[in-house]
Amino acid sequence: MAASTTHVGTESSETQDLDPEADSEEDEARFSVPELRDTPADILLEAPAMSVSLHPNRDLLACGDVDGDVYVFSYSCTEPNRELWSSGHHRKSCRQVRFTGDGLKLVTAGRDRAVHVLDAERGVLVTRIRAAHQTPINSLLLLDQNLWATGDEGGTLKVWDMRKGSAIMDLKHHQDYISDITVDHNKRILLTASGDGTMGVFNVRRRRYELQSEAQSGDLTAVEVMKRGKKVVCGSSEGTVYIFNWDGFGATSDRFALRAESVDCMVPLSDSIMCCGSTDGYIRAVSLLPNRVIGCVGQHVGEPIEELGLSCDARFLLSCAHDRLLKFWDVSALPSTTVNEYRKRKRKDGRMKSLSKKAHGDNNFFSGLVEEEETGKEEEQEESESESD
């Protein structure tokens, strides 16, 4: 017994003498401070995402890809992003994902014409509407917990009451695909953007079609309500933003070109500032009235941007593009940006003003410092010009 005890003690002392580095590594891991990032790390997917949605009160995101798969991730600035679950219920590409207002369910729609309701916590399929439309579904909007709107490639708009499990509106007034749907603050008027170049107006409470705007020269690709409900803005395939007065949906009240290849998706950050994604890969911060491109929030270099989303605390903008990446951008300072009425002098190099250190894909730490110096010079130049005027 004494020999056995001595042997065990000798072995443990030798092990301690042989692995001092292991102990030090454990101590470092135990007491190390997590790395703090400005934004969560990029997420690389197996296939390009077509849609993204952020949870209404947790640091979770969902995305649907061209293969029909749906993923839910947790994201953080101090810990690695983690995949929580994935689902492959769609037989073709998943074009829309949306969390419900309480965050308990995830609604998805796709090219297979189906609408799925998944448990957001576990990814379990709760409800399936197999042939929700006659043509592939292109857009999805959740008005509340029970009312949802869907638009398809043929120009049909449907509004669903999930308490009944059926559509309460089924209207076709567009001649081409419905690219986007939004609703006013009172959840009464639905607005649709279409590939036929028109904006549609539908009354949800009266369950009827109201009117269509005049046709624009290009496809209308996105629609949002701005200026506290007084203005409606539409993005277009030609890179022009069209502005409508709330009481004048028939014709545009204003328009301005962003010098972009297109305006494919938009996310409001405030009543006057929004972010726009384009096929040229740039995410532009845009001011509405005065109409200005404030600068570049970020980019997916040379890859068309599919969709943008805003985190629950409005700090991060999430983007997905054809490069299979989900990227985060810090936009917390943008809503308080003051935009001058007069136009700024264009940069000599033709580049937009960077609104973040990685806006132009520069991973150089000093790029942010250079940008601050350039911004200071621009402000001094503007002050001198205004004084001379």
N, C-alpha and C positions, 0 to 999 in steps of 0.2 A: 504494500500500500504506500509506503514511504517512497519507494522507487518510482511508483506511478505518479505520485504527486510531484516529485522532483522533475520528472520528465515533462509533464504538462507545463510546469512553470518555466522550464528552460526553453521549450518550444515557443511559448508566448513571448518571452523576452527576446528571442531571436527574431521573431516576426516583427516586433516593434522596432528592433534595430535595423531590419532590412527595409522597412517601408516608412521612413520618416516623411518622404515626399507625399505619400498617400494621405497621411494624417494632416499635413499642411494644406493639401488640396481640399480636404473635407472641411477644415476650418475656414478656408477662404470662401468655399461655396456656402457655408453656413452663415457667414457674416458679410458676404458681398452685397453690395447695393445694386438692385436691378438697373439695367441700362435704360435711360429715359430718352425716348425719341420724340422728335417734333410731331411726327405722324406715325400711325401703325405701318408696319412693313408691307410691301407689295405682296399680293397673293398670285401665284402662278397656277392657272387651271390646266386641265388636260385638253380642253377645247374652248374656243372663244365664247364668252358670255354674251347673251343678247339682252339681258335685263338684270337689274339689281334693285334690292329694296333693303332699307335699314329698319331695324326694330324700333318701335315708338318709345320705348323706355329702357332698353338694355343695349349694351355694346355688342350687338349681333347683326350680321348681314346675311342676306339670301341672294342667290344668283341662279339663273337658268341658262343653260348653254345650248349650242347648236345640235348637240347629240340627244337632247331631251332630258338631260340630267339636271337635278336641282340640288344645290349645296347650301348648307348653313354653316357659317363660321363665327367664332368669337374673335374680336379684335382688341388690341391694347397697345399702348405706347410703352409699356414696361415689361410685358410678357409676349412670348411668341403667339402669333395668330393660330387658332386651332380649328380644325374641321370637326364639327359636332355630329353631323350626319349628312347623308346624301340619299337621293331617291331617283329612281329611273322609271317612274310610272308613265311618262310621256313617250309615245312611240316615235315621235318626230321632234323637231327643235322646240324648246320651251322659250316662248317669246315674251312672256310677262310673268313676273313674280311680285306679290304684294302681301305684306303683313296686314292683318286686320288691326283695327284701332286699339284693341286691348292687347295685341301682341300674342294672343294664344293660338292663332291659326295663320297658315300661309296659303294664299290662293295663287294658283298658277294656271296659265293658259298657253296653248301652243298651236303649232302647225297641224297637229292631228285633230283639231277642232274640238278638243276636250278641255273642260275646266275641272281642275282638281283642288280639293281642300285638304290640307295636310295639318296634322298636329305640329305646331311650331317647336315644341320641346323635344319630341321623339321622332318626327318625320313619318308618322303613321298616316296612311291614307284614311280620311274620314268620310269624304263625299266625292263622288265622281259624276260629272255630267258628260256623257260620252260624245254625243253629236250636238254640241251646243249651238253650232252654226253650220251652214251648208258649205262655207269656204273657210280656209284657215283663219284663226283669230289673230289679230294684229295688235290690239290695245285692250287695256283693262283698267278700270277705276273702281275703287271701293268707296261708295258714298257714305255708308255706315256699316254697322255689323250685319245688316240684313239685305241692303240694297247694293247691287253691283251692276256696273255697265261694261259691256264688251262691244268691240267693233271689229269687223272682219275685212278681208281682202276685197270683197265684193261691194263694200260700202254700206253694209247693214249694221245698224245699231240695235242692241238689245239691252234692256234693263231687267235684272233678275231680282225677284223677291225670294230669298232663300227660306223664308218661313213657309212659303208655298212650294218651293222647289221648282219653280217654273218662271218663264219670262212674262213680265207684265207689260213690256213694250217691245215691239218688233217692227222697226221702221227702216225703210231703204230710200234715202233721198240723195245719197252721194253716188256718183258714177264711177268712183275708184276707191281704193283702200282707205280705211279710217286709220290714220297714223297715231292719233293721240286724242284723249278725252280729258276734260276738266269740268269742274262744277263751281258755282258761286258759293259764297259763304253761307247762304241760307239753304243750300242743297236743293234748290228749286229749278235752276236753269243749267242744263247740260250743254257744253260747247264741244264740238268735234272739229278736228283738222283733218283734211282729206287730200289724197293724191290728185283729186280733180281740181285743186286750186281754190276750193271754197271752204268756208267755216260754216258748220251747221249749228242751229240753235234749237234745242228741244226742251219742252216743259215737262219735268218729271212728275209734278203734282197733278197736272191735268192729262199727263200721258199722251202728249201730242207733239207733232212737229210744228215749229214756229216759222222759221225762215232760214234762208241761206244767204251768205254774203256774195258779192260779185266775185267772179273768178279772177285769181291772180295769175301772173305769167308762169309761175312754177308750182310744184307740189307744196302744199302746206304740211309741214312735218311735225310741228309741236304747237301747243296752245297753253297759255297760262293767264290767270287773272292777276292784275297788278294795280298799283295806285289805290289801295283800299277799295277795290271793286269798281273803280271808275274807268279802268282801261283793260282791254284784252289784247295780248300780244301773240302773234303767230310767227313761228320760224318757217323758213322755206328752203327748198332744195337749191335755190340760187344764192343763198347767203344773205338774203334781205329779211329784216324784221318788219312785219306789218302790224300797225297799231289801230285798234278800233275803240271808239267810245262805247261805253256800256249801253247807252240809249241809241246807238247808231250802228247796229251790226251789219247793215246792208253794204256800206262802203267804208274803206279805211280812212282814218283821220290823219294818219302820218305813216311814214315808212323811212327806214334808213338801212344802208348796206354796211355789213360788218367787215368787208374785205376778206370774207371767208368763202371757202368752196361751197359751204352749205351751213344751215343751222338745223341740226338733226334732233337735238334734245335741249331742254331748258329746265333750270331749277331756280325758283325765286329765293333770294337770300333775305330780301326786305321788300318793302313796297316799291322801291325804285331801282334795286340792283338785282341782277340775275346772272347766272352762269350759263353759257351756251357751249355745247359740244358740236364739233364739225367733222366732216370726212377728212380734213387735212390734219387731224390729230390734235388740234389745239383746243384748249378750254379757255374761253374768253370771259372775263368779267365785264358786264355791260350795264351801263346806266340808262334808265328810261326817263326822258324828259328832265334834264337835257340828255339827248341821245348821244352817248359816247361809248367807245370801247375803252374801259379803264386800263386793261392790261391782260397779261397772260397768267392764269392761275396755274396751269400745268399742261402737259401734253403726253400723248402716246405717239412717239416719233413715227410719223408717216403712216399711222394706222387709224382708220375711221373709228370714231367714238360712237358706241351704241346707246349708252344711257348714263345718266348722272343721278346721284341720290345724296340726300343730306342726313347727317347723323342726328340722333335724338336731341343732342345738346347744341346742334347747329354749329359745331366746331369744325367738323370734317366734311369735305365733299368727297364722295366715292365715284369713281369712273370705271367703266369697262369698255374694252375696245377689241379689235381683231388680233391684237398681239397676245391674247390669252391672259392678260394681266388685269387684276383689280388694283387700282391705285388710290391712295388717300392724299388729300390736299387740305392744308389748314386755311380755312376761309373765315376764321372767327373775327378778323379785323375788318372784313369787307363791308358788312352792313352799316358801319359807322363812317364809311368813306364819304368825304365831301367832294362833289364833282362841280367844277367851275363851269359857268355858262359859256365862256369863250373857249375856242378850240386851241389845243396845245400845238406847238410846232412839232412836226414829224421828226423822228429820229433819222440820222443820216444812214445808219446801217439797216433801216427798215424793220427792225425787230420791235415787237411790242414791249411795253414796260413789264418787267418781271414782278409778280406779286408774291413770289415765294423763292426760296433758295434753289429749288429744283424745278422751277417753272419751265425752263428751256432745256431740261435734261442735263443740266450742269451739276455734276456730283462734287465739284470743287467747293470746299468750305469757303474760300475767299470770294466766290461769285456773289454771295449775299452782300459782302462788304462793298464790292465794286458797284453793285446795284444801288446801294444807299448813297454812294458818292455821286453816281449819275443822277439819282433822283434829286439830291440837293442842288446840283448844278441846274437841273431843269427848273426847279422852284425859284432859284435866284434869277434865272433868265426870264421866267414868267413875270416876276415882280418888277423887273426892270422894264419889260415891255408894257406892263399895265401902267407904270408911272409915266412912261413916255407918251402913252395914249391920253 
